[in-house]
Amino acid sequence: MNLYDLTTPCLVLDHERLRNNARKMKERVASLGAKLRPHVKTHKCIEVAHIQTAGQEERIAVSTLEEGRVFSAAGFSDVLYTVPIEPGKFCAAIKLSRECERLRLITDDLSVPPILNNLARRAGVRLDVLMDVDCGYGRTGVIPNTGTAKELARTIANSSNLSFNGLLTHAGHAYRAESKQELLSIAHRERDSVFDFANELRCLGVEVPLISIGSTPTVHAVDHLRGIDEARPGNYIFYDVFQATLGTCRFEDCAITVLAAIVSRDRTRRQIVCDAGAIALSKDRGPFEFDPACGYGRVLDLEGNDLGVRLDSLSQEHGLATVEDATALDKLKVGMRVRILVNHSCLSAAQHDFYHILDNGEIVSQWKRYRNW
Ligand SMILES: Cc1ncc(COP(=O)(O)O)c(C=O)c1O
């Protein structure tokens, strides 16, 4: 089977690039002095997680309880759910904690521990809870070293059926860094803010068993992770146009493309239209602020060579590109297949149910993605 045998649009995953990305990140995190806890939110695919953990099936991070259920059933033993737990999911989390060898939850809210503890006590389970710390991203997390943060740590630690499991932070603002210097300082702050806060808590007599940090850009940039237990990059497994523009990877490292067919060509408008629109790609603007001409994805040929064409606009099932060069436009015929190198692989992959695995020009397998919450 090859790329002409697939129905378009569909997701194509380059096996060799995937394996290389997995190996390099494993080596990188080990060389920084920490353990790797890959975030499976990017791929939501068991086969990919096996490659990331090199068959050890231990630590993973998940972004939904459904991922927790699926991956623990597949044998992954230490599951960290990285969205703050809220009351509507307490019962589901308690149920999952019974199915899972080790489930870790996070919170940044003082109202959560007493209610969660009550339910856990009634259910006869003990739950591992980490405190979510804000290292400058401003999305979730307590501000380290504040009275509220210390009170939250103590409240969890003093709960009969909760174990205070440590600190988690994520420097999502690394994606907005405008220079290598700025990225490096965000990476250092991600590491140092939780390291210092953990030491302060230890001085107050609170045990901090685990410090978990990470994003793909900061793990790429940081100089060491001494004193940090684990790093949780996710996007690195596929990379994308955003990461390559940021300098976290090369364009040749990107493992995900959306296979599309050209459905229309107009010489007067100097335009082609393919069948990968907003549903197949997502409408992520990608590195728009760094590269205003990035459009919605790069058009590649089937071998992965950049044709120098960008998708300028998307509607539901249409991807439009202007092709100024008449010779290039001549070559782009209706029925021809192209591959779209996506702006944001996590969101583009989320539009699909399967990965088609490309190895040496052949489609060798189909891997399932697990959706839902
Ligand atoms: C809490 C948390 N940890 C880790 C990650 C992984 O970051 P990245 O995709 O940059 O590797 C994410 C990504 O959104 C996240 O939200």
PDBQT file of the ligand as one rigid body, heavy atoms in Angstrom, charges set to zero:
ROOT
HETATM    1  C1  LIG A 401       0.573  20.517  31.748  1.00  0.00    +0.000 C 
HETATM    2  C2  LIG A 401       1.343  20.216  30.510  1.00  0.00    +0.000 A 
HETATM    3  N1  LIG A 401       2.485  19.520  30.598  1.00  0.00    +0.000 NA
HETATM    4  C3  LIG A 401       3.227  19.226  29.511  1.00  0.00    +0.000 A 
HETATM    5  C4  LIG A 401       2.828  19.618  28.253  1.00  0.00    +0.000 A 
HETATM    6  C5  LIG A 401       3.679  19.278  27.060  1.00  0.00    +0.000 C 
HETATM    7  O1  LIG A 401       4.189  20.434  26.442  1.00  0.00    +0.000 OA
HETATM    8  P1  LIG A 401       4.691  20.406  24.928  1.00  0.00    +0.000 P 
HETATM    9  O2  LIG A 401       3.538  20.025  24.089  1.00  0.00    +0.000 OA
HETATM   10  O3  LIG A 401       5.228  21.754  24.669  1.00  0.00    +0.000 OA
HETATM   11  O4  LIG A 401       5.754  19.381  24.846  1.00  0.00    +0.000 OA
HETATM   12  C6  LIG A 401       1.633  20.338  28.111  1.00  0.00    +0.000 A 
HETATM   13  C7  LIG A 401       1.177  20.808  26.791  1.00  0.00    +0.000 C 
HETATM   14  O5  LIG A 401       0.203  21.451  26.602  1.00  0.00    +0.000 OA
HETATM   15  C8  LIG A 401       0.872  20.642  29.264  1.00  0.00    +0.000 A 
HETATM   16  O6  LIG A 401      -0.289  21.327  29.191  1.00  0.00    +0.000 OA
ENDROOT
TORSDOF 0
